[in-house]
Amino acid sequence: MKTQLAFLLALTFATSALAQPPVPGARLSRLGENSDGVNAAPSLKPQFVKDYFPGTVDVAGEPLAGTETMSFAVHAGKLFAGLGNRNLPDDASVKVGAQVIVKDSENAAWRLEHQFESTAPRVNALTSATFTTDSLGNPLKDTTKMLVAAPSDASSDTDDEALRWATAWTRDDVSGDWTETRVYSAERRKPACRSFGVYRDPVTKVCHLFAGTSHGSIHRAVYDPAAPGRLIWNESAELDNVGRVVAFAECNGSLYAACGLRRTREGITGGIYRRKNGPNAHWECVFQGPWPARRGGADEALLMRGLTAVPAPDGDGEVLLGSRAQAGVIERIDPHAEYAVTVELDLREHFAKVWNLPEYRRAALSAYNTMTPWKNSESGEQVHLVGVAVLHPTLADTPPHNGAWYLVRHADGRYSTGYIDDNEHPVASGTNLRGTRAMITSPFDNTTVFAGGGDIGKQISLNTAWIYQSTISDDEK
């Protein structure tokens, strides 16, 4: 119990504790250290340790690669990670596609679980999906869990096959085999699933796996043990003609989806959509952020990421959290107040204070996929870990300032700041970890957190994916 509390405190040290960037030899600044150096709480320095080493081989001699760690999933008591492996240099000795890797136990090294073809450069989404009903809504005798991965598609538009398919691959936990299931088809495009969500329709009683796609649609599947991959997808979209669908969240019993904005002939579509359940299920837009005044070629300015349900501040049900990169903010949206929006955190203002800068103008992206819950069993406080991608304007490529950052959202809406590096395996000068994409609590104990990331953009990269872990031991309390 004390170890858990120490870990939570170490993760949530006050922002003032990082008024200066970390100095060589220090993992994190002193917990609660004020500007006059007086400690408001004991000094706790959680050790972040590099846990994955791309460019090596696993115990079976299989190559471990990766330019980005995209996501984590806990399944069957193990920790899985989905990797991207794109933008490789021409002279790379090993060129493989996206990978799923697995850590079997607390002390086990990561090993290759599944290798995708080189035409699939990323694992866009990875989830452990829990099914409680069959395709007709009948309760299953035993709850079924399946690990599901969604690879991206970078094959040539000149392929002979006219139709191209977005796919979701499922793992058989007995044989270890992976099976492709086809979600939807597209002609001469690069279709791909971007997000997953599981939800049981309270009207039809059917449990569905939902897939949000890169081309702005939502599809659903049902569980069928006789079907290849045990999933049957309805290729007809429940929602279409929106921007990239990057997240699902269940809030107050309803399913929500975060859809990118899209300009159409009928106007602007996209935003946060709520599913209207039943035999004729459909989606309605309940919140729509502003169309950006300026934007580049990518759709990042059009997205709300990290959609997550958290307890409402007044204790009445739940509210939604989401982050918008162009504005650089984390917002709280209240379904009980006609989806009124409150800015909980301005990331640029926050990190300007962290770094003692008059202002910070660079990119401030947070919560690539979701905000990860972690509950302290002693205090009962539910916090959320939020990965961020921020770069100090002058020190980002200089050790020891070239690690990665994250936030801890407290139950009362306060945010504190954390930093990830490992002095035993320093990031090379001239490079940096470039964004925390995913964080997850260890399936092996409740005092360890894993963090992973890398955001290479359009840069030529090799073996830049990273995974670190942090644990507070009894000796460090």
Helices and strands as residue ranges (DSSP letters): H 2-11, G 15-18, E 47-50, E 56-57, E 63-64, E 68-75, E 78-84, E 99-103, E 111-115, E 123-133, E 139-151, E 163-171, E 178-187, E 193-200, E 207-213, E 218-223, G 228-230, E 231-239, E 245-251, E 254-264, E 267-276, E 282-287, G 300-302, E 305-311, E 318-324, E 329-334, G 335-337, E 340-346, H 347-354, E 365-366, E 372-375, E 382-389, E 404-409, E 415-420, E 436-441, E 448-453, E 466-471, G 474-476
